[in-house]
Amino acid sequence: MQLTLVGYTGSAVVTGAETVIQRQWRQLGIDTAIKNYPSNVLYRAQADGGIEQTGKFDVAVEQWANGIDPDESILFKCDLAPPHGWNIYHFCDRRLDAAEETALSQYDQNARKAQYAIVQGILTDRLPILVLWFERDQHVINTDFKNFKPAHASTPFWNTWEWEI
């Protein structure tokens, strides 16, 4: 078996992970070619020859930061495979699509939570992606700084209007 593993250039973490994966897969008899690209090439649109969007890979090592909302339909809905979205895995499960659509049409937090539990159950069962690690940000602030509430994702600057010193 031969696989092409792609990632983005400039990250020692990605390069290190790829090296470990390549070594472990070699022990299983899997020949793995590592090909890293600058982000503007790796993530380019399909029409412009982007590596992920055109499917010129077997496995991708990526960094992903989810947003405040649990919606990640762009990654997994059937109709969002390239060139229509970022479902580069070409994962398709109509039950997931239905749960995503229901969750996105709700404002009630409990109703949305129930639908996203279905989504997570499907993703756990079918495993279109494998999360290798989580990064946790550390924020150092002055003890006089008040109302700093860093978000679990995206940015620590989401509530700047509440800050005081």
Secondary structure, DSSP 4 states (H G I P E B T S, - for coil): -EEEEEEETT-HHHHHHHHHHHHHHHHTT-EEEEEEE-HHHHT--GGGT-HHHHT--SEE-------SS---HHHH-GGGSTTSSS-TT----HHHHHHHHHHHT---HHHHHHHHHHHHHHHHHH-SS-------------TT-B-----SSS-TTTTGGG-B-
